[in-house]
Amino acid sequence: MEHSDVVIVGAGLSGLAAAWRLREAGARSVVVLEGRPAAGGRAAASGAPLPDGVPPASMYARRTDRDLLDLASALDVPVDELPDDPALSDLRIDEDGESEASDEHMPLDSSWWTLLRNEWILGRIARRCEGIDFAEPWRSANAEKLDALTVRGWLRSHTSDPELLELVEEQLTLAAALPADRISMLWLLAHLGPTPARGERPLRLDPDLLVRRLAAWAGDDLRTGHHVSRIEHGGERALLHGDWGSLSADHVVIAVPPSDADRLDMTPAPAPSRRRLQRQWPQTEVIRTEIVYWRPFWRGFGLSGELHFDDGIPAWTIDDSPSESSQGRLVAHTYTFGEADPLGADQSIADDPDRHRALLLDNLSGVLGPLAADPVSLHQTLPDSTPYSRAYQSPMPPGFLTEFGPLMRAPVGPLRWAATETAVFPCNGTLNGAVSSGYRAAEEVLAEVASHA
Ligand SMILES: Cc1cc2nc3c(=O)[nH]c(=O)nc-3n(C[C@H](O)[C@H](O)[C@H](O)COP(=O)(O)OP(=O)(O)OC[C@H]3O[C@@H](n4cnc5c(N)ncnc54)[C@H](O)[C@@H]3O)c2cc1C
């Protein structure tokens, strides 16, 4: 049987980053097994055919995403800023199609009193963030108390003004991708991070290019079409099995989201608590739509392209027009957490791409005019037909982080855990989280090797 020092299961960004770090440290034999026909996982291209000269759509990062930005720089992957012209207006569109200028979903014509109280409450949240242990939020002061509360519960203990509650909840829903009554206050504080980035322009990069460069660099070490179905790890060596055959390894990094890990048949079986973590892992999905036009025509109307639709289809759009070309591109997110909550759309919209496309174009043309109804191309990233996770984020319900957080990265025999879901906060759930979790798992393997040398 073929043997490798380290086998990495999953060639998403976290698995590829783990391989990169291990190889940099001089590891001799590292094999990456990927079930899909190509590497990249959730960071890979949507596969949409693009018109000539239109570069692929971006994903977004913060300036503090050091591991991601350094890796992009090492691999010559360009990073730039999203276009920003302060003279252009963002819009918020209500359920009746009426639009008004807004800033981060706050209507600009809100009274000074509402704005002041909004700032006060967001300021209190920011101060709470300062007290969080971002590596291990479950160890923060008052962790149990904060984790027992929903965000809505916390807000209600600070104000009873329904208008203010609605406004703050909407802003937090945008940050968390799930409504305030479904997420734990501890998770939200960890997710927002030590310096909540209000108003900071995101950076953008082509994650697919990053993946392709990492995959090219991994060469024959990367084996696509190699789904791992079973792992035995009770003996001296771990054994990994799939339709493609078997491999043995001294160390295994499982670089797949917890919900995908739950489908691995393990011997010995995982402890019941680890199993519950995998089974109950919360995930939100998003329909991401990339809409290309011949030019960013909305700028000519004084609009930034940042639109927020109260009916949720889409919840928001952002101007992702390539700076080197004349084409215009909007990227839109539709959240399928139910239409009863602000910014949410019903689950069923994800089952009917044609209906989603029609409603989305209808909403866009209602605000931007008839040009919006006729894009050069439109691609919707729907949950795909593969068995692998397409989760966007993992906003946790009350109690989850304190119960399962300590198990998230805890090794099981020779198994180490990567994937963005295991990253420290606030980059947990992001591209940067994927890279940093891969590095951390690689360091754990290197430390283990060193301890036996
Ligand atoms: C629509 C959408 C938009 C996003 N936008 C942004 C953004 O703008 N900015 C940002 O920072 N992040 C964004 N993200 C999140 C980001 O894409 C992910 O955090 C990151 O790509 C996760 O990488 P990963 O390696 O942790 O997991 P994955 O990409 O899921 O990698 C896991 C890999 O393991 C493989 N696999 C699973 N099970 C097995 C098995 N048994 N055997 C073999 N292979 C297996 C899967 O096929 C997959 O390739 C977005 C995500 C989505 C879905």
The ligand as an ORCA input file, in Angstrom:
! r2SCAN-3c Opt
* xyz 0 1
  C     -21.280     31.871     -1.885
  C     -20.081     32.073     -0.995
  C     -19.453     33.322     -0.962
  C     -18.342     33.518     -0.130
  N     -17.734     34.739     -0.115
  C     -16.650     34.937      0.670
  C     -15.965     36.186      0.665
  O     -16.319     37.111     -0.075
  N     -14.887     36.327      1.490
  C     -14.459     35.322      2.307
  O     -13.465     35.515      3.046
  N     -15.071     34.106      2.309
  C     -16.150     33.899      1.511
  N     -16.766     32.694      1.512
  C     -16.244     31.632      2.409
  C     -15.026     30.912      1.789
  O     -15.320     30.535      0.468
  C     -14.712     29.678      2.641
  O     -14.475     30.098      3.983
  C     -13.479     28.893      2.204
  O     -13.418     28.727      0.804
  C     -13.524     27.526      2.912
  O     -12.383     26.758      2.583
  P     -12.148     25.389      3.340
  O     -10.917     24.763      2.796
  O     -12.210     25.606      4.791
  O     -13.417     24.468      3.005
  P     -13.914     23.942      1.574
  O     -13.700     24.951      0.534
  O     -15.298     23.432      1.783
  O     -12.929     22.727      1.280
  C     -13.205     21.409      1.690
  C     -12.858     20.485      0.520
  O     -12.935     19.136      0.969
  C     -13.543     18.357     -0.053
  N     -14.088     17.163      0.625
  C     -15.114     17.122      1.513
  N     -15.286     15.847      1.958
  C     -14.336     15.100      1.342
  C     -13.996     13.705      1.396
  N     -14.656     12.849      2.178
  N     -12.969     13.276      0.617
  C     -12.273     14.141     -0.167
  N     -12.572     15.460     -0.276
  C     -13.573     15.922      0.489
  C     -14.582     19.294     -0.670
  O     -14.904     18.903     -1.979
  C     -13.846     20.626     -0.638
  O     -13.104     20.854     -1.821
  C     -17.852     32.461      0.682
  C     -18.483     31.205      0.633
  C     -19.589     31.006     -0.189
  C     -20.219     29.641     -0.220
*
